[in-house]
Amino acid sequence: MKMKIAMFSKELPTEHPNGVSIQADRIAAALARCGHEVTMVSFDEASNNALYRHVQLGRKGTGKASALFDPAFAFRQYAKTSDADILHFHGDDYLVGKTAGKKIRTFHGSAFHEALHSKNPVRFFRQALFYLFEIISAFKADRCVSVSPTKILPKIAAVIPCAIPLDRCKSAMTKSSHPSILFIGDLDSRKRGRFMLRIFAKKILPAIPDCTLTVIGPQKAGGRNVMWLNRPSEDELNDEFAKAWVYCSASSYEGFGVPIIEAMVSGTPVVSSRNAGATGIISDSVNGLISRDDKIADSLLSILTNKDLAAKLSAAALTDVVQYDSIRIAKLYESEYVKAMEC
């Protein structure tokens, strides 16, 4: 059954490569490959090789308030006139009223947890406000989807994990000639980059002096054997995943943990702190390692110094990651669309 789908994401990976923008782009592309007519509605430009149609919206202002609330007003206006069968939102739909098509909302985690893990009072209150908006969005939607199990959002009809295009990842690339760790994220947010830097300097380097740490994120990271990359291309990012000996996620909270499956499909074993996103993907000591904060360094060292353990974890991860293939995820969304249209 071919459907006309309007996909709403305020950002796209061409300009803002973050978890939500990447997922919206991947799902839209996969649905287009499945034969649906997909239009992406966003403030960012689409890539030149995008498989979907694209409508770029304009912002009314340039301040912080405009950045926060313009998407909700713009999405409401566009949704009023849309003739799509399905309007699929990845956020900012709390002002959208009744529409001709059915409304689907995907929650990529929740602002509730973002608030709990925020150290900045302004960010805490902003995220608390957006948690209220999430609840409003949930009750307005015809079907609600979460990328991982949650008890704090109402009306979740299905849990559909994040997607990865298996055919675009480099699982056969040769690993670096020296022990290497990859980390992705901010230094001072819930991603805990500074915590990662401390572990590396105090515990990893004394044990393995030639080990390197590559940090990918917006804040410059430095130190002995530390390399920093800001906004690498998708091919460059795939290369970093593929050549690392181990990927480490030190986050205090993740809604899902897309970099974990990016590492898994690249044949790179994963060490992660214990959080909801990681535990939904990793079976400890089977396809990766889940560690307490005081044991993360030990887990990293065990993989870096034990090739048999690294190979065992990588093999299991490559088998498990198939379930996140973008076409399979698109089919799961198709099922939710059909259920919404039958209501």
C-alpha positions as CSV (number, residue, x, y, z in Angstrom):
1,M,0.0,0.0,0.0
2,K,1.7,3.2,-1.2
3,M,1.3,6.1,1.2
4,K,1.9,9.8,1.0
5,I,4.0,10.7,4.0
6,A,5.1,14.1,5.4
7,M,8.1,13.7,7.7
8,F,8.8,16.6,10.1
9,S,12.2,17.3,11.6
10,K,13.4,20.8,12.3
11,E,17.0,19.7,11.6
12,L,18.7,17.5,9.0
13,P,22.2,16.0,9.1
14,T,23.4,18.2,6.3
15,E,23.6,21.1,8.7
16,H,22.9,19.6,12.2
17,P,24.2,16.0,12.3
18,N,22.7,14.9,15.6
19,G,20.8,11.8,16.6
20,V,17.3,13.0,15.7
21,S,18.2,14.6,12.4
22,I,20.1,11.5,11.3
23,Q,17.2,9.2,12.2
24,A,14.6,11.3,10.5
25,D,16.7,11.4,7.3
26,R,17.4,7.6,7.4
27,I,13.7,6.7,8.0
28,A,12.5,9.0,5.3
29,A,15.1,7.6,2.8
30,A,14.1,4.0,3.7
31,L,10.4,4.7,3.3
32,A,11.1,6.2,-0.1
33,R,13.1,3.1,-1.1
34,C,10.0,1.1,-0.1
35,G,8.0,3.0,-2.7
36,H,6.2,5.6,-0.6
37,E,6.0,9.3,-1.6
38,V,7.9,11.0,1.2
39,T,8.3,14.8,1.8
40,M,10.7,16.0,4.4
41,V,9.6,19.3,6.1
42,S,12.6,21.0,7.8
43,F,14.5,24.2,8.4
44,D,17.7,22.7,7.0
45,E,18.6,21.9,3.4
46,A,18.5,18.3,2.3
47,S,21.5,16.6,0.8
48,N,21.9,16.6,-2.9
49,N,21.3,12.9,-3.1
50,A,18.3,12.7,-0.8
51,L,15.7,10.2,-2.0
52,Y,12.7,12.2,-0.7
53,R,11.1,15.4,-1.7
54,H,12.0,18.4,0.6
55,V,10.2,21.5,1.8
56,Q,12.6,24.0,3.6
57,L,10.8,26.3,6.0
58,G,12.0,29.7,7.0
59,R,12.5,31.0,10.5
60,K,10.8,34.2,11.7
61,G,13.6,35.3,14.0
62,T,17.3,34.7,14.9
63,G,17.2,34.7,18.8
64,K,17.1,31.8,21.2
65,A,13.4,32.0,21.7
66,S,12.9,31.9,17.9
67,A,15.1,28.8,17.7
68,L,13.0,27.0,20.3
69,F,9.5,27.9,19.3
70,D,9.6,28.7,15.5
71,P,9.5,25.0,14.5
72,A,6.2,24.4,16.4
73,F,4.5,27.4,14.7
74,A,5.9,26.5,11.3
75,F,4.9,22.8,11.6
76,R,1.4,23.8,12.6
77,Q,1.0,26.0,9.6
78,Y,2.3,23.5,7.1
79,A,0.3,20.7,8.7
80,K,-2.9,22.6,8.2
81,T,-2.6,22.5,4.4
82,S,-0.9,19.1,4.0
83,D,-2.7,16.4,2.0
84,A,-0.4,13.6,3.2
85,D,-2.0,10.4,4.5
86,I,0.6,10.3,7.3
87,L,2.2,13.3,9.2
88,H,5.2,11.8,11.0
89,F,6.8,14.2,13.6
90,H,10.2,13.8,15.3
91,G,9.4,16.7,17.7
92,D,7.9,20.2,17.9
93,D,4.3,19.1,17.1
94,Y,2.6,20.3,20.3
95,L,0.8,23.1,18.5
96,V,-0.5,21.0,15.6
97,G,-4.2,20.7,15.6
98,K,-6.5,18.5,13.6
99,T,-5.2,17.5,10.2
100,A,-6.5,15.6,7.2
101,G,-3.9,12.9,7.6
102,K,-3.1,10.7,10.6
103,K,-0.4,12.0,13.1
104,I,2.5,9.8,14.2
105,R,5.0,11.0,16.8
106,T,8.4,9.4,17.5
107,F,10.0,10.2,20.8
108,H,13.8,9.9,20.8
109,G,14.1,9.7,24.5
110,S,12.4,12.4,26.7
111,A,13.0,15.9,27.9
112,F,12.2,14.6,31.3
113,H,15.5,12.6,31.5
114,E,17.3,15.5,29.8
115,A,16.2,17.7,32.6
116,L,17.2,15.2,35.3
117,H,20.7,14.9,33.8
118,S,21.2,18.7,33.3
119,K,23.7,20.6,35.4
120,N,22.6,24.0,34.0
121,P,19.5,25.4,35.8
122,V,18.4,27.2,32.6
123,R,18.6,24.0,30.6
124,F,16.8,22.1,33.4
125,F,13.8,24.4,33.3
126,R,13.7,24.5,29.5
127,Q,13.7,20.7,29.3
128,A,11.1,20.5,32.0
129,L,8.9,22.8,29.9
130,F,9.5,20.7,26.8
131,Y,8.5,17.5,28.8
132,L,5.1,19.2,29.3
133,F,5.0,19.8,25.5
134,E,5.9,16.1,24.9
135,I,2.9,15.0,27.0
136,I,0.6,17.4,25.0
137,S,2.1,16.0,21.7
138,A,1.4,12.4,22.8
139,F,-2.3,13.1,23.5
140,K,-2.7,14.9,20.2
141,A,-1.1,12.1,18.1
142,D,-2.9,9.1,16.6
143,R,0.0,6.8,17.3
144,C,3.0,7.3,19.5
145,V,6.3,5.5,19.1
146,S,9.4,5.5,21.3
147,V,12.9,4.4,20.3
148,S,13.3,2.6,23.6
149,P,10.9,1.4,26.4
150,T,9.6,4.2,28.6
151,K,7.2,4.7,31.5
152,I,7.2,8.5,31.6
153,L,5.4,9.2,28.3
154,P,1.7,8.4,27.7
155,K,0.1,6.6,24.8
156,I,3.2,4.8,23.5
157,A,1.8,2.2,21.1
158,A,5.1,0.7,19.9
159,V,8.8,0.6,20.6
160,I,10.7,0.9,17.3
161,P,14.5,1.2,17.6
162,C,16.7,3.6,15.7
163,A,17.9,2.7,12.2
164,I,21.2,2.2,10.5
165,P,21.8,1.5,6.8
166,L,23.9,-1.7,6.9
167,D,25.1,-1.3,3.4
168,R,26.9,2.0,4.0
169,C,29.1,0.9,6.9
170,K,32.6,-0.3,6.7
171,S,32.9,-3.5,8.8
172,A,35.9,-4.9,6.9
173,M,38.3,-1.9,7.2
174,T,41.7,-2.6,8.8
175,K,42.0,-1.5,12.5
176,S,44.5,1.1,13.4
177,S,48.1,-0.2,13.9
178,H,48.1,0.9,17.6
179,P,45.4,0.5,20.3
180,S,42.7,3.1,19.9
181,I,39.6,4.3,21.5
182,L,36.8,6.4,20.0
183,F,34.4,8.7,21.9
184,I,31.6,10.9,20.5
185,G,29.9,13.7,22.4
186,D,30.2,17.0,24.3
187,L,32.7,17.4,27.1
188,D,30.4,18.9,29.7
189,S,26.9,17.5,28.9
190,R,25.4,14.1,29.9
191,K,27.8,12.6,27.3
192,R,30.6,13.2,29.9
193,G,33.6,13.8,27.7
194,R,35.7,15.2,30.5
195,F,35.1,12.0,32.4
196,M,36.3,10.1,29.4
197,L,39.4,12.3,29.1
198,R,40.3,11.7,32.8
199,I,39.9,7.9,32.5
200,F,42.2,7.9,29.4
201,A,44.9,10.1,31.0
202,K,44.9,8.5,34.5
203,K,44.2,4.8,33.7
204,I,44.6,3.9,30.0
205,L,47.8,5.6,29.1
206,P,49.8,4.4,32.1
207,A,48.9,0.8,31.1
208,I,49.1,1.3,27.3
209,P,51.4,4.3,26.5
210,D,50.8,4.2,22.7
211,C,47.0,4.1,22.9
212,T,45.2,7.0,21.3
213,L,41.8,8.5,22.0
214,T,39.8,10.2,19.2
215,V,37.1,12.6,20.5
216,I,34.4,13.7,18.0
217,G,32.3,16.6,19.3
218,P,31.8,20.4,19.2
219,Q,34.2,21.2,22.0
220,K,37.9,21.0,21.4
221,A,39.6,18.2,23.3
222,G,43.3,17.9,23.9
223,G,46.0,16.1,25.9
224,R,48.6,13.4,25.3
225,N,47.6,11.0,22.5
226,V,44.2,12.8,22.2
227,M,42.9,13.6,18.7
228,W,39.9,15.9,18.2
229,L,37.5,16.0,15.2
230,N,34.6,18.4,14.8
231,R,31.8,17.5,12.4
232,P,33.5,14.9,10.2
233,S,31.7,13.8,7.0
234,E,29.6,10.6,7.1
235,D,32.4,8.7,5.3
236,E,35.0,10.1,7.7
237,L,32.8,9.1,10.7
238,N,32.4,5.6,9.3
239,D,36.2,5.4,8.9
240,E,36.7,6.4,12.6
241,F,34.3,3.7,13.8
242,A,35.8,1.1,11.6
243,K,39.5,1.7,12.6
244,A,39.0,2.1,16.4
245,W,39.8,-0.9,18.6
246,V,36.9,0.0,20.9
247,Y,34.1,2.6,21.1
248,C,33.3,4.0,24.6
249,S,30.0,5.6,25.6
250,A,30.3,7.3,29.0
251,S,26.8,8.9,28.9
252,S,24.8,9.3,32.1
253,Y,21.6,9.1,29.9
254,E,20.8,8.0,26.3
255,G,17.4,7.7,24.7
256,F,18.8,5.0,22.5
257,G,22.5,5.2,21.7
258,V,22.9,5.4,17.9
259,P,26.7,5.5,18.0
260,I,26.6,2.1,19.8
261,I,25.0,0.4,16.8
262,E,27.3,2.4,14.4
263,A,30.2,0.9,16.2
264,M,28.7,-2.6,16.3
265,V,28.1,-2.6,12.5
266,S,31.7,-1.5,12.0
267,G,33.1,-4.5,13.8
268,T,34.2,-2.4,16.8
269,P,33.5,-3.7,20.3
270,V,31.6,-1.3,22.7
271,V,32.1,-0.4,26.3
272,S,29.3,1.7,27.8
273,S,28.2,3.1,31.1
274,R,24.9,1.8,32.4
275,N,22.0,3.8,31.0
276,A,18.6,3.0,29.5
277,G,19.7,3.5,25.9
278,A,22.8,1.2,26.2
279,T,21.1,-1.6,28.1
280,G,18.4,-1.8,25.5
281,I,21.1,-2.7,22.9
282,I,24.0,-4.3,24.7
283,S,23.8,-7.7,26.5
284,D,26.7,-7.4,28.9
285,S,29.6,-9.7,28.0
286,V,27.8,-11.0,25.0
287,N,27.8,-8.3,22.3
288,G,29.5,-5.5,24.4
289,L,30.4,-4.5,27.9
290,I,28.2,-2.5,30.4
291,S,30.3,-1.1,33.2
292,R,30.0,1.0,36.4
293,D,31.9,4.2,36.3
294,D,34.7,2.8,38.4
295,K,35.1,-0.2,36.1
296,I,34.9,1.5,32.7
297,A,38.7,1.8,32.4
298,D,39.1,-1.9,33.3
299,S,36.6,-2.9,30.6
300,L,38.4,-0.8,28.0
301,L,41.8,-2.3,29.0
302,S,40.3,-5.8,28.8
303,I,39.3,-5.3,25.2
304,L,42.4,-3.4,24.2
305,T,44.7,-6.2,25.6
306,N,42.6,-9.3,24.7
307,K,42.1,-9.9,21.0
308,D,40.0,-13.0,21.6
309,L,37.5,-11.1,23.8
310,A,37.4,-8.2,21.2
311,A,36.7,-10.7,18.4
312,K,34.0,-12.5,20.4
313,L,32.2,-9.3,21.2
314,S,32.5,-8.0,17.6
315,A,31.1,-11.2,16.1
316,A,28.1,-11.2,18.3
317,A,27.5,-7.5,17.7
318,L,27.6,-8.0,13.9
319,T,24.9,-10.7,14.2
320,D,22.7,-8.6,16.5
321,V,22.9,-5.3,14.6
322,V,21.0,-6.7,11.6
323,Q,17.8,-6.0,13.5
324,Y,18.4,-2.2,13.2
325,D,18.6,-2.2,9.4
326,S,16.9,0.9,8.0
327,I,14.6,-1.0,5.7
328,R,13.4,-3.3,8.5
329,I,12.7,-0.2,10.7
330,A,10.8,1.4,7.8
331,K,8.6,-1.7,7.6
332,L,7.8,-1.4,11.3
333,Y,6.8,2.2,10.8
334,E,4.6,1.1,7.8
335,S,2.7,-1.1,10.2
336,E,2.1,1.8,12.6
337,Y,0.9,4.0,9.7
338,V,-1.6,1.3,8.7
339,K,-2.9,0.9,12.2
340,A,-3.3,4.7,12.5
341,M,-5.2,4.9,9.2
342,E,-7.6,2.1,10.4
343,C,-8.6,4.0,13.5
